[in-house]
Amino acid sequence: MNRKFLSTKLEVKLIASLIFSFIISVFIFLLTQTLGDKLLNNYFDKTSFLANQKIQAISEFKTYVLDNNLSINDYDKLKSWNRKNKYVNLFIYKDNNLVYYPDKNNELTSYEQYKEKPIFPSNALVDISFTDANAKIYMECFFEYKYYYISIFFGVAISLFCFIILILFFINKKITYIGLLENEIKILEGGDLTYPITIGSNDELSSLAQSINDMRKSFIERLENEDEAKLANSELITALSHDLRTPLTALVGYLDIIEYKKYKTDEAFNQYIHNSREKAYQIKYLSDKLFEYFTVFNTRDSLEFEVFNGNELLEQLIQEQIFMLDNKGFQFDITSSDTPFSLEINLISMRRVFDNIFSNISKHADSSKVIKVNYYVKNKELFITVENKINNIKSADSTGIGLKTCKKIIESHKGNICISKTGDTFLVIITLNIHI
């Protein structure tokens, strides 16, 4: 055996139940023996049962001698009768000499105490006639042992029965539990994944049930995530189709005006060219975002992570974004962390998150209001918050594809991103695991 003895809880419980059942069975055996011996002894003392059995045995022996015309020297036939009557020892005397006793041919057997007639009471010897001589017999009887043996047999049978019942009781609990698990697994096979698996006592069967239950929950969560992803993709495609159709329709209109020369002046011509370029870039921007979203969606499980100094990395990422927005008149209030920590991230993906967040600020934030950027460490987690005021004039309906991309990237880093809008305040909170 490769594993250690008593290596599982189930084995320990089984052996404990065997020991317990054995102890109870031994106790029952001793109890039945004590009661049986007491009852038999009481019965034998108060009745003439044993005396009557002895009288009957003497009578049967006389009949046997008479029916078979035995002589006093027919040792084989005398021995045969003695062997059949195993609770009797037969001694035959002739002229006060012991001429027959059990196992006469066995020289190792000593019957010295039976050789002299005077050692027996006067009524202990019984007259008997053989074909060739008259003799006296002494019969030593042990009939009580027959009933003691029967008592032992019933005691063993009762204790063995109790042992089996107790073992079956303990095993039946596990068999019942296995049957319950089988039925519950069949329910899961039928498609009802919401049906919970029963967790029993603390052993390997319970661990198996817990594993099946965890697998059931994981499968449900996976199905829910797939459904959510399908719904989100469907909504995204629908919204993106609408957002693409608007600039695409305008672009087609401008190009038709230019092709069919429906403009009146060169200035109007140049304006149509300018508008066409803007719509083309808008379409390109949306298609790039869509490509970025599906790239992240399809590669979120195969990112390569590196460990960085957290404070240095965040300062670099934030400063890169601020540098791009300074020229557009945005002002920033930055609060950094004093706690040293390390981040395990995919740098390209994390840059994409910051690009999307600050690109959203560039398009929708009010440049006259201060943008608050804060990151700090709490309970071995990094919190990054970006808060800005919304410019209602610049703000327009959006697919939110950039923020959806951010969410998937952060989730691939086992983090969390919370996006909220309260009045004219837009807030993004990113939570990531760190190493201190």
Secondary structure per residue as TSV (DSSP state, phi and psi in degrees):
chain	resnum	aa	ss	phi	psi
A	1	M	-	360.0	132.5
A	2	N	-	-81.9	-33.9
A	3	R	S	-88.9	160.3
A	4	K	-	-73.3	153.5
A	5	F	T	-64.4	142.4
A	6	L	T	58.3	42.1
A	7	S	-	-83.2	-13.2
A	8	T	S	-124.2	153.6
A	9	K	H	-66.1	-32.9
A	10	L	H	-65.1	-39.0
A	11	E	H	-65.8	-41.6
A	12	V	H	-60.6	-44.2
A	13	K	H	-65.4	-39.5
A	14	L	H	-65.2	-46.0
A	15	I	H	-65.5	-39.4
A	16	A	H	-62.3	-40.6
A	17	S	H	-66.9	-36.0
A	18	L	H	-64.8	-45.2
A	19	I	H	-64.0	-44.0
A	20	F	H	-62.1	-45.5
A	21	S	H	-63.5	-39.2
A	22	F	H	-64.6	-43.8
A	23	I	H	-62.6	-44.6
A	24	I	H	-63.4	-40.0
A	25	S	H	-65.7	-42.2
A	26	V	H	-62.3	-42.1
A	27	F	H	-61.2	-43.1
A	28	I	H	-64.4	-39.8
A	29	F	H	-61.9	-48.7
A	30	L	H	-61.8	-38.3
A	31	L	H	-65.6	-46.2
A	32	T	H	-65.3	-36.7
A	33	Q	H	-66.1	-43.2
A	34	T	H	-62.6	-45.8
A	35	L	H	-66.7	-41.5
A	36	G	H	-64.0	-45.4
A	37	D	H	-62.7	-39.7
A	38	K	H	-65.1	-42.8
A	39	L	H	-66.2	-43.0
A	40	L	H	-65.2	-45.7
A	41	N	H	-60.9	-41.2
A	42	N	H	-64.7	-39.5
A	43	Y	H	-68.1	-45.1
A	44	F	H	-64.9	-35.9
A	45	D	H	-71.8	-33.0
A	46	K	H	-95.3	-6.1
A	47	T	S	-127.3	169.6
A	48	S	S	-100.2	28.2
A	49	F	H	-59.0	-47.4
A	50	L	H	-67.4	-38.8
A	51	A	H	-62.9	-42.0
A	52	N	H	-64.8	-39.2
A	53	Q	H	-62.3	-37.9
A	54	K	H	-67.6	-42.9
A	55	I	H	-60.9	-41.1
A	56	Q	H	-65.3	-40.7
A	57	A	H	-64.4	-40.9
A	58	I	H	-62.8	-42.6
A	59	S	H	-62.8	-41.8
A	60	E	H	-65.4	-35.7
A	61	F	H	-68.9	-42.0
A	62	K	H	-60.1	-44.0
A	63	T	H	-61.4	-40.8
A	64	Y	H	-62.7	-42.5
A	65	V	H	-65.1	-43.4
A	66	L	H	-67.6	-45.0
A	67	D	H	-68.0	-29.9
A	68	N	H	-103.6	4.9
A	69	N	T	49.5	51.4
A	70	L	-	-78.2	141.5
A	71	S	-	-96.0	168.0
A	72	I	T	-69.7	-13.2
A	73	N	T	-100.7	4.8
A	74	D	-	-78.2	71.1
A	75	Y	H	-64.1	-36.4
A	76	D	H	-64.8	-43.4
A	77	K	H	-71.5	-36.0
A	78	L	H	-64.3	-40.6
A	79	K	H	-67.1	-37.2
A	80	S	H	-61.4	-44.1
A	81	W	H	-64.7	-40.8
A	82	N	H	-64.3	-36.3
A	83	R	H	-68.5	-38.8
A	84	K	H	-67.4	-33.7
A	85	N	S	-99.0	78.8
A	86	K	T	-72.4	-12.1
A	87	Y	T	-96.7	18.8
A	88	V	E	-131.3	135.9
A	89	N	E	-110.7	124.5
A	90	L	E	-106.8	130.7
A	91	F	E	-125.8	130.5
A	92	I	E	-118.5	130.9
A	93	Y	E	-116.0	139.1
A	94	K	E	-133.0	122.3
A	95	D	T	54.2	44.7
A	96	N	T	63.7	17.1
A	97	N	E	-114.4	137.2
A	98	L	E	-75.4	113.4
A	99	V	E	-107.7	-17.0
A	100	Y	E	-145.6	139.4
A	101	Y	-	-155.0	162.2
A	102	P	T	-58.7	141.3
A	103	D	T	54.5	48.0
A	104	K	T	-61.8	-34.0
A	105	N	T	-78.5	-8.0
A	106	N	-	-91.2	107.9
A	107	E	T	-70.6	-17.1
A	108	L	T	-80.9	-12.6
A	109	T	-	-85.8	130.3
A	110	S	-	-108.1	124.9
A	111	Y	-	-127.0	38.8
A	112	E	G	-57.8	-36.0
A	113	Q	G	-69.4	-16.5
A	114	Y	G	-98.7	0.6
A	115	K	S	-75.6	-27.3
A	116	E	-	-103.5	126.9
A	117	K	G	-61.0	-37.7
A	118	P	G	-63.4	-15.1
A	119	I	G	-73.4	-14.4
A	120	F	S	-95.5	150.3
A	121	P	-	-61.2	157.2
A	122	S	T	-60.9	-28.6
A	123	N	T	-94.1	6.0
A	124	A	T	-81.3	-27.2
A	125	L	-	-92.1	140.3
A	126	V	E	-121.0	133.9
A	127	D	E	-71.6	143.6
A	128	I	E	-150.8	145.1
A	129	S	E	-111.4	124.4
A	130	F	-	-99.0	173.8
A	131	T	S	-68.5	-25.9
A	132	D	S	-114.1	-4.8
A	133	A	-	-169.8	159.6
A	134	N	E	-97.6	145.0
A	135	A	E	-149.1	178.5
A	136	K	E	-126.0	146.0
A	137	I	E	-120.6	146.6
A	138	Y	E	-120.7	127.9
A	139	M	E	-115.6	117.5
A	140	E	E	-97.2	116.7
A	141	C	E	-110.9	143.9
A	142	F	-	-131.6	46.9
A	143	F	H	-65.3	-25.1
A	144	E	H	-65.0	-28.0
A	145	Y	H	-66.6	-29.8
A	146	K	H	-57.8	-43.2
A	147	Y	H	-79.8	-28.4
A	148	Y	H	-65.5	-39.3
A	149	Y	H	-65.2	-40.5
A	150	I	H	-61.9	-40.9
A	151	S	H	-61.5	-41.8
A	152	I	H	-63.5	-42.0
A	153	F	H	-60.1	-47.2
A	154	F	H	-66.1	-35.4
A	155	G	H	-63.3	-44.1
A	156	V	H	-64.3	-42.7
A	157	A	H	-62.2	-45.1
A	158	I	H	-65.2	-45.1
A	159	S	H	-66.0	-38.4
A	160	L	H	-65.6	-40.1
A	161	F	H	-61.3	-44.2
A	162	C	H	-64.3	-38.9
A	163	F	H	-60.6	-46.6
A	164	I	H	-64.4	-41.9
A	165	I	H	-61.5	-44.3
A	166	L	H	-64.9	-43.7
A	167	I	H	-61.9	-45.0
A	168	L	H	-62.4	-34.1
A	169	F	H	-62.9	-46.7
A	170	F	H	-68.5	-43.6
A	171	I	H	-68.5	-36.7
A	172	N	H	-61.4	-32.7
A	173	K	H	-61.3	-42.0
A	174	K	H	-72.3	-39.9
A	175	I	H	-63.4	-41.0
A	176	T	H	-61.5	-41.5
A	177	Y	H	-66.1	-40.0
A	178	I	H	-63.1	-41.6
A	179	G	H	-62.3	-39.4
A	180	L	H	-62.9	-44.6
A	181	L	H	-61.7	-39.9
A	182	E	H	-61.1	-44.5
A	183	N	H	-65.3	-39.7
A	184	E	H	-69.1	-35.7
A	185	I	H	-66.8	-37.5
A	186	K	H	-63.2	-36.1
A	187	I	H	-63.3	-41.6
A	188	L	H	-65.3	-39.3
A	189	E	H	-62.3	-30.4
A	190	G	T	-72.6	-7.9
A	191	G	T	109.6	-7.0
A	192	D	-	-87.8	84.0
A	193	L	T	-76.5	-9.3
A	194	T	T	-81.6	-10.1
A	195	Y	S	-74.3	120.6
A	196	P	-	-77.9	147.9
A	197	I	-	-86.5	132.5
A	198	T	-	-72.3	127.7
A	199	I	-	-100.5	118.0
A	200	G	-	-90.9	-139.3
A	201	S	S	-73.1	179.2
A	202	N	S	-88.7	84.9
A	203	D	S	-152.6	-171.0
A	204	E	H	-64.3	-34.8
A	205	L	H	-63.7	-40.4
A	206	S	H	-66.9	-38.1
A	207	S	H	-62.9	-40.1
A	208	L	H	-63.0	-44.4
A	209	A	H	-62.1	-40.8
A	210	Q	H	-64.1	-39.6
A	211	S	H	-64.9	-42.1
A	212	I	H	-63.8	-40.7
A	213	N	H	-65.1	-42.2
A	214	D	H	-64.7	-39.5
A	215	M	H	-63.5	-40.0
A	216	R	H	-60.9	-46.0
A	217	K	H	-64.2	-40.8
A	218	S	H	-63.8	-38.7
A	219	F	H	-67.7	-41.1
A	220	I	H	-61.5	-44.9
A	221	E	H	-62.5	-39.3
A	222	R	H	-65.4	-43.5
A	223	L	H	-62.3	-41.3
A	224	E	H	-63.8	-41.4
A	225	N	H	-64.0	-39.7
A	226	E	H	-64.9	-41.2
A	227	D	H	-64.9	-41.8
A	228	E	H	-64.1	-40.4
A	229	A	H	-64.9	-42.5
A	230	K	H	-62.0	-43.3
A	231	L	H	-65.6	-42.8
A	232	A	H	-64.0	-42.1
A	233	N	H	-65.7	-39.1
A	234	S	H	-63.2	-45.0
A	235	E	H	-64.4	-39.4
A	236	L	H	-63.4	-45.2
A	237	I	H	-63.8	-40.4
A	238	T	H	-63.0	-47.2
A	239	A	H	-66.6	-40.7
A	240	L	H	-67.3	-36.2
A	241	S	H	-60.1	-40.5
A	242	H	H	-67.1	-44.0
A	243	D	H	-68.4	-32.2
A	244	L	H	-76.4	-35.2
A	245	R	H	-65.8	-36.3
A	246	T	H	-63.3	-55.9
A	247	P	H	-69.0	-28.7
A	248	L	H	-68.7	-39.1
A	249	T	H	-63.7	-43.2
A	250	A	H	-64.1	-41.0
A	251	L	H	-63.1	-43.6
A	252	V	H	-61.3	-39.5
A	253	G	H	-64.2	-44.9
A	254	Y	H	-62.9	-42.1
A	255	L	H	-66.9	-35.2
A	256	D	H	-64.8	-41.0
A	257	I	H	-61.7	-42.7
A	258	I	H	-68.2	-42.8
A	259	E	H	-65.7	-42.7
A	260	Y	T	-92.3	10.1
A	261	K	T	49.7	51.2
A	262	K	-	-89.6	3.2
A	263	Y	-	-81.7	156.4
A	264	K	S	-101.2	-31.2
A	265	T	S	-131.9	164.3
A	266	D	H	-64.9	-31.1
A	267	E	H	-66.0	-40.8
A	268	A	H	-65.9	-37.7
A	269	F	H	-59.2	-47.5
A	270	N	H	-62.9	-36.4
A	271	Q	H	-66.5	-39.1
A	272	Y	H	-66.0	-38.4
A	273	I	H	-61.7	-45.0
A	274	H	H	-62.3	-44.6
A	275	N	H	-64.8	-37.4
A	276	S	H	-63.0	-41.9
A	277	R	H	-62.7	-41.8
A	278	E	H	-61.9	-44.5
A	279	K	H	-67.1	-36.3
A	280	A	H	-64.6	-43.1
A	281	Y	H	-66.2	-34.9
A	282	Q	H	-64.7	-41.6
A	283	I	H	-64.7	-41.5
A	284	K	H	-61.8	-41.4
A	285	Y	H	-61.7	-45.7
A	286	L	H	-64.5	-41.6
A	287	S	H	-67.4	-36.2
A	288	D	H	-64.4	-42.5
A	289	K	H	-64.2	-39.5
A	290	L	H	-64.0	-43.7
A	291	F	H	-62.3	-41.4
A	292	E	H	-62.9	-41.9
A	293	Y	H	-61.0	-49.3
A	294	F	H	-71.4	-28.7
A	295	T	H	-63.3	-45.5
A	296	V	H	-65.5	-41.7
A	297	F	H	-62.2	-37.6
A	298	N	H	-87.4	-13.9
A	299	T	H	-121.1	15.9
A	300	R	T	-69.3	-19.4
A	301	D	T	-96.1	-0.4
A	302	S	S	-124.1	29.3
A	303	L	-	-76.2	143.6
A	304	E	-	-97.5	124.8
A	305	F	-	-102.0	146.1
A	306	E	E	-129.7	157.2
A	307	V	E	-99.1	129.1
A	308	F	E	-126.7	157.7
A	309	N	E	-69.0	118.2
A	310	G	H	-61.6	-48.4
A	311	N	H	-63.9	-44.6
A	312	E	H	-65.0	-41.9
A	313	L	H	-65.1	-47.7
A	314	L	H	-64.6	-39.2
A	315	E	H	-61.4	-40.6
A	316	Q	H	-66.5	-46.8
A	317	L	H	-63.2	-41.6
A	318	I	H	-69.9	-41.4
A	319	Q	H	-65.4	-35.2
A	320	E	H	-59.7	-42.7
A	321	Q	H	-71.7	-39.7
A	322	I	H	-63.9	-39.1
A	323	F	H	-58.8	-38.7
A	324	M	H	-72.2	-30.3
A	325	L	H	-96.0	-13.4
A	326	D	H	-59.2	-39.7
A	327	N	T	-68.0	-16.3
A	328	K	T	-95.5	6.2
A	329	G	T	88.0	12.8
A	330	F	-	-82.0	144.2
A	331	Q	E	-117.1	144.2
A	332	F	E	-126.7	144.6
A	333	D	E	-119.8	108.0
A	334	I	E	-108.6	128.7
A	335	T	E	-120.5	116.8
A	336	S	-	-103.3	170.3
A	337	S	-	-92.6	145.1
A	338	D	-	-95.3	-7.1
A	339	T	S	-87.5	123.5
A	340	P	-	-70.6	138.1
A	341	F	-	-158.1	167.0
A	342	S	E	-120.7	148.2
A	343	L	E	-119.8	135.2
A	344	E	E	-107.3	102.0
A	345	I	E	-140.6	169.4
A	346	N	-	-96.1	111.9
A	347	L	H	-61.2	-41.6
A	348	I	H	-62.1	-44.2
A	349	S	H	-66.0	-40.4
A	350	M	H	-68.1	-35.1
A	351	R	H	-62.5	-37.8
A	352	R	H	-63.0	-37.1
A	353	V	H	-61.4	-49.5
A	354	F	H	-65.5	-36.3
A	355	D	H	-60.7	-44.4
A	356	N	H	-66.7	-43.7
A	357	I	H	-63.6	-48.0
A	358	F	H	-77.4	-24.5
A	359	S	H	-66.3	-38.1
A	360	N	H	-63.2	-38.8
A	361	I	H	-63.6	-44.1
A	362	S	H	-59.0	-35.6
A	363	K	H	-86.4	-33.7
A	364	H	H	-120.6	-12.0
A	365	A	B	-81.0	154.8
A	366	D	-	-84.5	113.2
A	367	S	T	-69.7	-15.0
A	368	S	T	-82.9	-9.3
A	369	K	S	-106.0	146.4
A	370	V	E	-72.4	134.8
A	371	I	E	-94.8	124.6
A	372	K	E	-97.9	122.8
A	373	V	E	-120.9	125.9
A	374	N	E	-141.4	136.7
A	375	Y	E	-139.3	138.8
A	376	Y	E	-153.2	164.1
A	377	V	E	-109.4	132.9
A	378	K	E	-150.5	127.5
A	379	N	T	52.5	45.8
A	380	K	T	60.5	29.7
A	381	E	E	-132.8	148.1
A	382	L	E	-99.4	128.6
A	383	F	E	-113.2	125.4
A	384	I	E	-118.9	121.7
A	385	T	E	-120.5	135.5
A	386	V	E	-128.0	119.0
A	387	E	E	-125.6	131.5
A	388	N	E	-144.8	158.9
A	389	K	E	-90.0	143.3
A	390	I	B	-89.3	134.6
A	391	N	-	-87.4	103.7
A	392	N	T	-64.4	-24.1
A	393	I	T	-73.7	-43.1
A	394	K	T	-80.6	-25.3
A	395	S	-	-67.4	136.8
A	396	A	-	-143.9	167.7
A	397	D	-	-61.3	141.0
A	398	S	-	-138.9	154.0
A	399	T	-	-72.5	-21.7
A	400	G	-	70.4	22.2
A	401	I	H	-64.8	-34.1
A	402	G	H	-64.5	-42.7
A	403	L	H	-70.1	-33.1
A	404	K	H	-63.8	-39.0
A	405	T	H	-63.2	-42.2
A	406	C	H	-59.6	-43.0
A	407	K	H	-61.3	-43.0
A	408	K	H	-68.0	-37.6
A	409	I	H	-66.0	-45.3
A	410	I	H	-64.4	-39.8
A	411	E	H	-64.8	-33.9
A	412	S	H	-68.2	-20.0
A	413	H	T	-93.7	12.6
A	414	K	T	59.5	34.4
A	415	G	-	-113.0	-164.8
A	416	N	E	-144.4	143.9
A	417	I	E	-129.5	130.9
A	418	C	E	-119.4	124.1
A	419	I	E	-118.2	124.9
A	420	S	E	-139.0	153.4
A	421	K	E	-133.0	115.9
A	422	T	E	-122.1	108.5
A	423	G	T	65.1	-122.0
A	424	D	T	-102.6	17.1
A	425	T	E	-107.2	128.0
A	426	F	E	-112.1	127.6
A	427	L	E	-130.6	131.8
A	428	V	E	-120.4	127.6
A	429	I	E	-123.3	120.8
A	430	I	E	-110.3	133.0
A	431	T	E	-120.5	128.4
A	432	L	E	-133.3	149.4
A	433	N	E	-77.5	144.0
A	434	I	-	-131.8	170.1
A	435	H	B	-118.3	123.6
A	436	I	-	-101.9	360.0
